[in-house]
Amino acid sequence: IYTAESTDLLGPTLRVPFQGVSAVTHNMIVLRHARTNGRIARVLSVLKMRDSGYEPSLRELLITDQGIRLGDVVTSLE
């Protein structure tokens, strides 16, 4: 497991903080903050999953009293 902090909290571009990670990584999941529907939301996306199919949609990550769950597909980002 690798974790890396992004230099940009919000914005349309996604920059990997270090180069060459894709060649040595089997799965890549990105958690970031995004503006959607006039609020800041945690958005989860799968960038890469070797040897398996995956759903490429962006989904909201919700932290609730009942625990962590995936929300609806995010269709528009500001």
N, C-alpha and C positions, 0 to 999 in steps of 0.2 A: 504494500500500500504506500503510495506517495501522496503527500498533500503539499500544496503550494498556494500561497496567497497571491492573488491578483493585485496588480498595482491600481487597477481601475475598479471602483466599487460599482458604478453604473455606466452604461453606455452600450452602443450597438456592436462594438468590436470585442472580440475575445482573443486575448494574447496569452499564449502559453508562457509561463515565467522562465522556463528553461528549454533549450533546444534539444532535439533528438529523442525525446521521450516516447514518441509514437512507435519507433522501431523496437523498443524493448518492453513495450506495454501491451498486454492482451486486451484489457478492458479500460475504457476511459469514461468516467462519469464526471460531469461538471455541475457544481452547485454555485449559483450566482444570484445576485439581487437584480431585479428589473422593475421598471415602472410599468404597471398594467392597470387599466381602469382607474387611473387617478391615485394609485397607492403603490407602495413598495412591496414586492412579493419575492419570496425565495423561489427560484425556478431551477428545476433539475432537468438535465438532458444527458442522454447517452451519446457520446461522440464516436465510440468505437467498441465493438464487441467481436472478438475473433471467434471463428468457427461456430457462429450462431447468428440467427436473425434477431432483430430487436425493433422496437417501435421508436421511430426517430422524432416523435412529438416532444415538445417542451411541456412539462407538467409542473404545476405549482406544488411545492413541498410545504405541507402544513404541520406545525407543531401544536398539538392540542392537549387538553387535559387527559385525553385517552391515549396519547402517544403520537408517534410520527406516522403520517399517511400521505399518499400522493393524492393531489386534488385533480381538478379538471385540466384538460389540455388548454394551454395558453395560446390564444389565437392572435392576439395583437399586443405588441410591446410599444411603449412610447419612447 
